[in-house]
Amino acid sequence: MSRPRVLRLFLPATVGRLAYGILPLALFFTVAQATGSLGTAGLTAAALNLTVVLCGPGRARLIDRFGRRVLPAFASLYAVSTTLLVWAAQAHAPTPLLLLAAALVGACPPPLGPTMRTVWADLMPEGPLRLRALSLDAVVEEVLFTAGPLITGVAIAIADPRVALALALALMITGSAVFGFGPPTSRTPATADAADAATEAGVGLLRSPGFLPMLFTLAGLFAAMGLVDVAVPVTAAHAGTPATAGWLLAGMSAGSAVGGLLFGRRTWATPFARLLPKVALLLAALVAGLILLSPLWMLAAGLIVTGLLLSPSLIMAYALADELAPAGARTRASVWVNTAGNAGITTGTALAGALADHVPAQLLYAVAALVLLGTAALPGRRLARAIPVRPTVATS
C-alpha cells in the first residue's frame, strides 16, 4: 500500500463499493414498503439482477475502451434510474413498468470492483505484489458485503429504508467520481487502433485456453455455497433457533476474510489452474462433514473452516483471469469472473429453495458436496489440463 497513488485510488473505490453491500436490502424494502408487496419487491430485484448480469460485459467494454472516467456517468445513470424506480413504486405503477424500471437500474451500475482489479494489474508488477493486492481486494469486498446489510438494518430500525438507499447512492456517486478522476495509472486512453485491438481481444477472451473451464469451476464452487447458504438457515430453524442463522453465516464470511489474508501471504508452488480444482475437492470434503455437525456450535466451527477456502478460490480466479486476458480486455475478464460467481450462487440458491421444504438440511449439504465433486471432476480437470504449468507465487 506504500506505492504511489494506490491509496488515492483504492480508498474511493472502496467507498463506492460499500454501496453494493447496502443497496440490495435497501432497495428491496423501499419497493416493498411503497407497493405493500414483498412479491413485487422480489420480482423487481430479479429483473434488476438479470440486467446486471446481461449488461456486465458491455459496461466492462466501455471501461476498457474509455478508462475510469466513464464511472461517474454510470453512477449518475444508476442514481437517476433508481430514483425513477422508487417514484414508480410510490406512484403504484403497474408491475410491468416497475420491472422495466428495475431492468434499467441493473443495466448501469458502475463496475467499481472489476475496474479496481484492472488498476491493481496496472500498478503492481505480475507476481507476489499483484497477488497480495488481489488478496487484499477480495478480503475488503468480503467485509463490505458483510457490513452493508448491517448498515441497512440499522437504517431500517431507526428510520426508513430510503435513508439507507440515499446513503448508498451518495457513496456510489462520490466514490465513482473520486476514483474515476483519480491519478492516472500506466494505461493511456485508447486510440482507434487500440480500441479495435481491444474489441478483438474481448471477442477472443472466452476462447482463451482455460478461461471457460475456470469460469465453470468458479460457478460450481459458488453454486455449492448457494446451497449451503440456504441449508444453514434451515438447520437453525429445525434446531428451534432461526435467529442464529445470521451468526452462523457471518462466521463463514469471517473465515473467508481470514483465508484471503492468509492466502496472499505465502508461496504457492502449485499453479492456480491446478490448485483451484484441488480446493473444490477439499471443499467437498468439508461441506460433506457439515452433515455430521449436529450441535450448532460445532456447525459454526465447521462453517468457519469451510469459509477459509472461499476468498482464496475467488482470488485464484481473478489471478487466472488477469493472466489469461489480453491487456485490452482485463476489465471484461474480471466482470466475467463476477458473473460466473453470481450465476453459480443464484443457481445454487434457487435449487436449494426448491428443495428446502421437501428434504432435510443434511441432504442440502450432501447435494452441495456432490456439486463440488462434479466441479472438480469436469471443469476443474479441464482447467488443470488447459493452461501450461507456470507457478504463481506469493510472498511470505
Secondary structure, 3 states (H helix, E strand, C coil): CCCCCHHHHHHHHHHHHHHHHHHHHHHHHHHHHHHCCHHHHHHHHHHHHHHHHHHHHHHHHHHHHHCHHHHHHHHHHHHHHHHHHHHHHHCCCCHHHHHHHHHHHHHCCCCHHHHHHHHHHHHCCCCHHHHHHHHHHHHHHHHHHHHHHHHHHHHHHHCCHHHHHHHHHHHHHHHHHHHHCCCCCCCCCCCHHHHHHHHHHHHHHCCCCCHHHHHHHHHHHHHHHHHHHHHHHHHHHHCCCCCHHHHHHHHHHHHHHHHHHHHCCCCCCCCHHHHHHHHHHHHHHHHHHHHHCCCHHHHHHHHHHHHCCHHHHHHHHHHHHHHHCCHHHHHHHHHHHHHHHHHHHHHHHHHHHHHHCCCCHHHHHHHHHHHHHHHHHCHHHHHHHHCCCCCCCCCC
